[in-house]
Amino acid sequence: ENLEETVNRLVADVATHEDALGFAAETFEGFKEEMKLMREQMAESM
């Protein structure tokens, strides 16, 4: 295949990975918030 096709495929791969990483980061942020709320609730019930 020619260089242009290779470059286009690499760009598409990077975009896909960035979407996946962004989603993972958002999920992780949500998870941290959940953990914080759980810890606060546990502290209150002590």
mmCIF file of the N, C-alpha and C atoms, coordinates in Angstrom:
data_MODEL
# 
_entry.id   MODEL 
# 
loop_
_atom_site.group_PDB 
_atom_site.id 
_atom_site.type_symbol 
_atom_site.label_atom_id 
_atom_site.label_alt_id 
_atom_site.label_comp_id 
_atom_site.label_asym_id 
_atom_site.label_entity_id 
_atom_site.label_seq_id 
_atom_site.pdbx_PDB_ins_code 
_atom_site.Cartn_x 
_atom_site.Cartn_y 
_atom_site.Cartn_z 
_atom_site.occupancy 
_atom_site.B_iso_or_equiv 
_atom_site.pdbx_formal_charge 
_atom_site.auth_seq_id 
_atom_site.auth_comp_id 
_atom_site.auth_asym_id 
_atom_site.auth_atom_id 
_atom_site.pdbx_PDB_model_num 
ATOM 1   N N  . GLU A 1 1  ? 0.851   -1.192 0.000  1.00 0.00 ? 1  GLU A N  1 
ATOM 2   C CA . GLU A 1 1  ? 0.000   0.000  0.000  1.00 0.00 ? 1  GLU A CA 1 
ATOM 3   C C  . GLU A 1 1  ? 0.881   1.235  0.000  1.00 0.00 ? 1  GLU A C  1 
ATOM 4   N N  . ASN A 1 2  ? 0.329   2.365  -0.418 1.00 0.00 ? 2  ASN A N  1 
ATOM 5   C CA . ASN A 1 2  ? 1.164   3.555  -0.505 1.00 0.00 ? 2  ASN A CA 1 
ATOM 6   C C  . ASN A 1 2  ? 1.199   4.298  0.824  1.00 0.00 ? 2  ASN A C  1 
ATOM 7   N N  . LEU A 1 3  ? 2.056   5.279  0.885  1.00 0.00 ? 3  LEU A N  1 
ATOM 8   C CA . LEU A 1 3  ? 2.293   6.008  2.134  1.00 0.00 ? 3  LEU A CA 1 
ATOM 9   C C  . LEU A 1 3  ? 1.032   6.710  2.623  1.00 0.00 ? 3  LEU A C  1 
ATOM 10  N N  . GLU A 1 4  ? 0.281   7.296  1.690  1.00 0.00 ? 4  GLU A N  1 
ATOM 11  C CA . GLU A 1 4  ? -0.912  8.047  2.091  1.00 0.00 ? 4  GLU A CA 1 
ATOM 12  C C  . GLU A 1 4  ? -1.921  7.143  2.801  1.00 0.00 ? 4  GLU A C  1 
ATOM 13  N N  . GLU A 1 5  ? -2.110  5.933  2.280  1.00 0.00 ? 5  GLU A N  1 
ATOM 14  C CA . GLU A 1 5  ? -3.041  4.997  2.914  1.00 0.00 ? 5  GLU A CA 1 
ATOM 15  C C  . GLU A 1 5  ? -2.564  4.627  4.312  1.00 0.00 ? 5  GLU A C  1 
ATOM 16  N N  . THR A 1 6  ? -1.264  4.419  4.446  1.00 0.00 ? 6  THR A N  1 
ATOM 17  C CA . THR A 1 6  ? -0.698  4.074  5.747  1.00 0.00 ? 6  THR A CA 1 
ATOM 18  C C  . THR A 1 6  ? -0.921  5.197  6.750  1.00 0.00 ? 6  THR A C  1 
ATOM 19  N N  . VAL A 1 7  ? -0.641  6.421  6.330  1.00 0.00 ? 7  VAL A N  1 
ATOM 20  C CA . VAL A 1 7  ? -0.813  7.574  7.223  1.00 0.00 ? 7  VAL A CA 1 
ATOM 21  C C  . VAL A 1 7  ? -2.278  7.718  7.622  1.00 0.00 ? 7  VAL A C  1 
ATOM 22  N N  . ASN A 1 8  ? -3.184  7.584  6.659  1.00 0.00 ? 8  ASN A N  1 
ATOM 23  C CA . ASN A 1 8  ? -4.611  7.707  6.964  1.00 0.00 ? 8  ASN A CA 1 
ATOM 24  C C  . ASN A 1 8  ? -5.051  6.660  7.979  1.00 0.00 ? 8  ASN A C  1 
ATOM 25  N N  . ARG A 1 9  ? -4.515  5.440  7.840  1.00 0.00 ? 9  ARG A N  1 
ATOM 26  C CA . ARG A 1 9  ? -4.890  4.381  8.776  1.00 0.00 ? 9  ARG A CA 1 
ATOM 27  C C  . ARG A 1 9  ? -4.358  4.688  10.172 1.00 0.00 ? 9  ARG A C  1 
ATOM 28  N N  . LEU A 1 10 ? -3.130  5.183  10.243 1.00 0.00 ? 10 LEU A N  1 
ATOM 29  C CA . LEU A 1 10 ? -2.554  5.536  11.545 1.00 0.00 ? 10 LEU A CA 1 
ATOM 30  C C  . LEU A 1 10 ? -3.366  6.635  12.220 1.00 0.00 ? 10 LEU A C  1 
ATOM 31  N N  . VAL A 1 11 ? -3.763  7.644  11.448 1.00 0.00 ? 11 VAL A N  1 
ATOM 32  C CA . VAL A 1 11 ? -4.557  8.742  12.010 1.00 0.00 ? 11 VAL A CA 1 
ATOM 33  C C  . VAL A 1 11 ? -5.882  8.202  12.549 1.00 0.00 ? 11 VAL A C  1 
ATOM 34  N N  . ALA A 1 12 ? -6.509  7.303  11.798 1.00 0.00 ? 12 ALA A N  1 
ATOM 35  C CA . ALA A 1 12 ? -7.777  6.721  12.242 1.00 0.00 ? 12 ALA A CA 1 
ATOM 36  C C  . ALA A 1 12 ? -7.567  5.913  13.521 1.00 0.00 ? 12 ALA A C  1 
ATOM 37  N N  . ASP A 1 13 ? -6.473  5.153  13.600 1.00 0.00 ? 13 ASP A N  1 
ATOM 38  C CA . ASP A 1 13 ? -6.177  4.366  14.801 1.00 0.00 ? 13 ASP A CA 1 
ATOM 39  C C  . ASP A 1 13 ? -6.005  5.268  16.011 1.00 0.00 ? 13 ASP A C  1 
ATOM 40  N N  . VAL A 1 14 ? -5.265  6.351  15.845 1.00 0.00 ? 14 VAL A N  1 
ATOM 41  C CA . VAL A 1 14 ? -5.019  7.274  16.959 1.00 0.00 ? 14 VAL A CA 1 
ATOM 42  C C  . VAL A 1 14 ? -6.335  7.876  17.442 1.00 0.00 ? 14 VAL A C  1 
ATOM 43  N N  . ALA A 1 15 ? -7.198  8.276  16.510 1.00 0.00 ? 15 ALA A N  1 
ATOM 44  C CA . ALA A 1 15 ? -8.486  8.860  16.886 1.00 0.00 ? 15 ALA A CA 1 
ATOM 45  C C  . ALA A 1 15 ? -9.300  7.858  17.692 1.00 0.00 ? 15 ALA A C  1 
ATOM 46  N N  . THR A 1 16 ? -9.265  6.588  17.274 1.00 0.00 ? 16 THR A N  1 
ATOM 47  C CA . THR A 1 16 ? -10.009 5.545  17.984 1.00 0.00 ? 16 THR A CA 1 
ATOM 48  C C  . THR A 1 16 ? -9.476  5.386  19.395 1.00 0.00 ? 16 THR A C  1 
ATOM 49  N N  . HIS A 1 17 ? -8.155  5.362  19.530 1.00 0.00 ? 17 HIS A N  1 
ATOM 50  C CA . HIS A 1 17 ? -7.556  5.211  20.857 1.00 0.00 ? 17 HIS A CA 1 
ATOM 51  C C  . HIS A 1 17 ? -7.863  6.414  21.745 1.00 0.00 ? 17 HIS A C  1 
ATOM 52  N N  . GLU A 1 18 ? -7.854  7.607  21.177 1.00 0.00 ? 18 GLU A N  1 
ATOM 53  C CA . GLU A 1 18 ? -8.154  8.801  21.975 1.00 0.00 ? 18 GLU A CA 1 
ATOM 54  C C  . GLU A 1 18 ? -9.585  8.744  22.496 1.00 0.00 ? 18 GLU A C  1 
ATOM 55  N N  . ASP A 1 19 ? -10.518 8.285  21.668 1.00 0.00 ? 19 ASP A N  1 
ATOM 56  C CA . ASP A 1 19 ? -11.903 8.130  22.123 1.00 0.00 ? 19 ASP A CA 1 
ATOM 57  C C  . ASP A 1 19 ? -11.968 7.149  23.282 1.00 0.00 ? 19 ASP A C  1 
ATOM 58  N N  . ALA A 1 20 ? -11.279 6.021  23.143 1.00 0.00 ? 20 ALA A N  1 
ATOM 59  C CA . ALA A 1 20 ? -11.307 5.000  24.188 1.00 0.00 ? 20 ALA A CA 1 
ATOM 60  C C  . ALA A 1 20 ? -10.687 5.528  25.476 1.00 0.00 ? 20 ALA A C  1 
ATOM 61  N N  . LEU A 1 21 ? -9.567  6.246  25.354 1.00 0.00 ? 21 LEU A N  1 
ATOM 62  C CA . LEU A 1 21 ? -8.912  6.795  26.543 1.00 0.00 ? 21 LEU A CA 1 
ATOM 63  C C  . LEU A 1 21 ? -9.784  7.843  27.215 1.00 0.00 ? 21 LEU A C  1 
ATOM 64  N N  . GLY A 1 22 ? -10.426 8.687  26.428 1.00 0.00 ? 22 GLY A N  1 
ATOM 65  C CA . GLY A 1 22 ? -11.310 9.698  26.990 1.00 0.00 ? 22 GLY A CA 1 
ATOM 66  C C  . GLY A 1 22 ? -12.450 9.060  27.760 1.00 0.00 ? 22 GLY A C  1 
ATOM 67  N N  . PHE A 1 23 ? -13.017 8.004  27.185 1.00 0.00 ? 23 PHE A N  1 
ATOM 68  C CA . PHE A 1 23 ? -14.111 7.300  27.851 1.00 0.00 ? 23 PHE A CA 1 
ATOM 69  C C  . PHE A 1 23 ? -13.626 6.663  29.147 1.00 0.00 ? 23 PHE A C  1 
ATOM 70  N N  . ALA A 1 24 ? -12.440 6.050  29.118 1.00 0.00 ? 24 ALA A N  1 
ATOM 71  C CA . ALA A 1 24 ? -11.889 5.417  30.320 1.00 0.00 ? 24 ALA A CA 1 
ATOM 72  C C  . ALA A 1 24 ? -11.633 6.453  31.405 1.00 0.00 ? 24 ALA A C  1 
ATOM 73  N N  . ALA A 1 25 ? -11.121 7.617  31.022 1.00 0.00 ? 25 ALA A N  1 
ATOM 74  C CA . ALA A 1 25 ? -10.834 8.666  32.002 1.00 0.00 ? 25 ALA A CA 1 
ATOM 75  C C  . ALA A 1 25 ? -12.127 9.159  32.644 1.00 0.00 ? 25 ALA A C  1 
ATOM 76  N N  . GLU A 1 26 ? -13.178 9.351  31.836 1.00 0.00 ? 26 GLU A N  1 
ATOM 77  C CA . GLU A 1 26 ? -14.465 9.796  32.382 1.00 0.00 ? 26 GLU A CA 1 
ATOM 78  C C  . GLU A 1 26 ? -15.033 8.748  33.326 1.00 0.00 ? 26 GLU A C  1 
ATOM 79  N N  . THR A 1 27 ? -14.921 7.477  32.943 1.00 0.00 ? 27 THR A N  1 
ATOM 80  C CA . THR A 1 27 ? -15.428 6.392  33.780 1.00 0.00 ? 27 THR A CA 1 
ATOM 81  C C  . THR A 1 27 ? -14.679 6.366  35.101 1.00 0.00 ? 27 THR A C  1 
ATOM 82  N N  . PHE A 1 28 ? -13.360 6.559  35.040 1.00 0.00 ? 28 PHE A N  1 
ATOM 83  C CA . PHE A 1 28 ? -12.539 6.549  36.246 1.00 0.00 ? 28 PHE A CA 1 
ATOM 84  C C  . PHE A 1 28 ? -12.903 7.708  37.163 1.00 0.00 ? 28 PHE A C  1 
ATOM 85  N N  . GLU A 1 29 ? -13.131 8.888  36.591 1.00 0.00 ? 29 GLU A N  1 
ATOM 86  C CA . GLU A 1 29 ? -13.541 10.042 37.399 1.00 0.00 ? 29 GLU A CA 1 
ATOM 87  C C  . GLU A 1 29 ? -14.850 9.736  38.116 1.00 0.00 ? 29 GLU A C  1 
ATOM 88  N N  . GLY A 1 30 ? -15.799 9.156  37.397 1.00 0.00 ? 30 GLY A N  1 
ATOM 89  C CA . GLY A 1 30 ? -17.073 8.800  38.003 1.00 0.00 ? 30 GLY A CA 1 
ATOM 90  C C  . GLY A 1 30 ? -16.882 7.794  39.128 1.00 0.00 ? 30 GLY A C  1 
ATOM 91  N N  . PHE A 1 31 ? -15.988 6.840  38.912 1.00 0.00 ? 31 PHE A N  1 
ATOM 92  C CA . PHE A 1 31 ? -15.705 5.817  39.916 1.00 0.00 ? 31 PHE A CA 1 
ATOM 93  C C  . PHE A 1 31 ? -15.117 6.448  41.172 1.00 0.00 ? 31 PHE A C  1 
ATOM 94  N N  . LYS A 1 32 ? -14.202 7.400  40.991 1.00 0.00 ? 32 LYS A N  1 
ATOM 95  C CA . LYS A 1 32 ? -13.602 8.077  42.153 1.00 0.00 ? 32 LYS A CA 1 
ATOM 96  C C  . LYS A 1 32 ? -14.665 8.828  42.949 1.00 0.00 ? 32 LYS A C  1 
ATOM 97  N N  . GLU A 1 33 ? -15.602 9.489  42.236 1.00 0.00 ? 33 GLU A N  1 
ATOM 98  C CA . GLU A 1 33 ? -16.684 10.203 42.915 1.00 0.00 ? 33 GLU A CA 1 
ATOM 99  C C  . GLU A 1 33 ? -17.528 9.233  43.732 1.00 0.00 ? 33 GLU A C  1 
ATOM 100 N N  . GLU A 1 34 ? -17.861 8.083  43.141 1.00 0.00 ? 34 GLU A N  1 
ATOM 101 C CA . GLU A 1 34 ? -18.658 7.077  43.840 1.00 0.00 ? 34 GLU A CA 1 
ATOM 102 C C  . GLU A 1 34 ? -17.952 6.622  45.116 1.00 0.00 ? 34 GLU A C  1 
ATOM 103 N N  . MET A 1 35 ? -16.642 6.376  45.008 1.00 0.00 ? 35 MET A N  1 
ATOM 104 C CA . MET A 1 35 ? -15.880 5.915  46.169 1.00 0.00 ? 35 MET A CA 1 
ATOM 105 C C  . MET A 1 35 ? -15.882 6.978  47.260 1.00 0.00 ? 35 MET A C  1 
ATOM 106 N N  . LYS A 1 36 ? -15.759 8.228  46.861 1.00 0.00 ? 36 LYS A N  1 
ATOM 107 C CA . LYS A 1 36 ? -15.744 9.321  47.839 1.00 0.00 ? 36 LYS A CA 1 
ATOM 108 C C  . LYS A 1 36 ? -17.077 9.373  48.588 1.00 0.00 ? 36 LYS A C  1 
ATOM 109 N N  . LEU A 1 37 ? -18.170 9.260  47.841 1.00 0.00 ? 37 LEU A N  1 
ATOM 110 C CA . LEU A 1 37 ? -19.493 9.283  48.466 1.00 0.00 ? 37 LEU A CA 1 
ATOM 111 C C  . LEU A 1 37 ? -19.665 8.103  49.415 1.00 0.00 ? 37 LEU A C  1 
ATOM 112 N N  . MET A 1 38 ? -19.203 6.920  49.007 1.00 0.00 ? 38 MET A N  1 
ATOM 113 C CA . MET A 1 38 ? -19.326 5.745  49.867 1.00 0.00 ? 38 MET A CA 1 
ATOM 114 C C  . MET A 1 38 ? -18.547 5.936  51.161 1.00 0.00 ? 38 MET A C  1 
ATOM 115 N N  . ARG A 1 39 ? -17.341 6.473  51.052 1.00 0.00 ? 39 ARG A N  1 
ATOM 116 C CA . ARG A 1 39 ? -16.525 6.693  52.256 1.00 0.00 ? 39 ARG A CA 1 
ATOM 117 C C  . ARG A 1 39 ? -17.204 7.687  53.192 1.00 0.00 ? 39 ARG A C  1 
ATOM 118 N N  . GLU A 1 40 ? -17.786 8.746  52.618 1.00 0.00 ? 40 GLU A N  1 
ATOM 119 C CA . GLU A 1 40 ? -18.477 9.737  53.448 1.00 0.00 ? 40 GLU A CA 1 
ATOM 120 C C  . GLU A 1 40 ? -19.673 9.106  54.152 1.00 0.00 ? 40 GLU A C  1 
ATOM 121 N N  . GLN A 1 41 ? -20.426 8.280  53.440 1.00 0.00 ? 41 GLN A N  1 
ATOM 122 C CA . GLN A 1 41 ? -21.588 7.621  54.045 1.00 0.00 ? 41 GLN A CA 1 
ATOM 123 C C  . GLN A 1 41 ? -21.152 6.673  55.154 1.00 0.00 ? 41 GLN A C  1 
ATOM 124 N N  . MET A 1 42 ? -20.060 5.946  54.933 1.00 0.00 ? 42 MET A N  1 
ATOM 125 C CA . MET A 1 42 ? -19.560 5.029  55.955 1.00 0.00 ? 42 MET A CA 1 
ATOM 126 C C  . MET A 1 42 ? -19.107 5.802  57.186 1.00 0.00 ? 42 MET A C  1 
ATOM 127 N N  . ALA A 1 43 ? -18.437 6.921  56.977 1.00 0.00 ? 43 ALA A N  1 
ATOM 128 C CA . ALA A 1 43 ? -17.960 7.729  58.099 1.00 0.00 ? 43 ALA A CA 1 
ATOM 129 C C  . ALA A 1 43 ? -19.141 8.250  58.913 1.00 0.00 ? 43 ALA A C  1 
ATOM 130 N N  . GLU A 1 44 ? -20.213 8.649  58.217 1.00 0.00 ? 44 GLU A N  1 
ATOM 131 C CA . GLU A 1 44 ? -21.389 9.166  58.922 1.00 0.00 ? 44 GLU A CA 1 
ATOM 132 C C  . GLU A 1 44 ? -22.079 8.079  59.736 1.00 0.00 ? 44 GLU A C  1 
ATOM 133 N N  . SER A 1 45 ? -22.047 6.845  59.251 1.00 0.00 ? 45 SER A N  1 
ATOM 134 C CA . SER A 1 45 ? -22.766 5.768  59.939 1.00 0.00 ? 45 SER A CA 1 
ATOM 135 C C  . SER A 1 45 ? -21.964 5.187  61.099 1.00 0.00 ? 45 SER A C  1 
ATOM 136 N N  . MET A 1 46 ? -20.717 5.574  61.233 1.00 0.00 ? 46 MET A N  1 
ATOM 137 C CA . MET A 1 46 ? -19.881 5.070  62.329 1.00 0.00 ? 46 MET A CA 1 
ATOM 138 C C  . MET A 1 46 ? -20.329 5.667  63.660 1.00 0.00 ? 46 MET A C  1 
# 
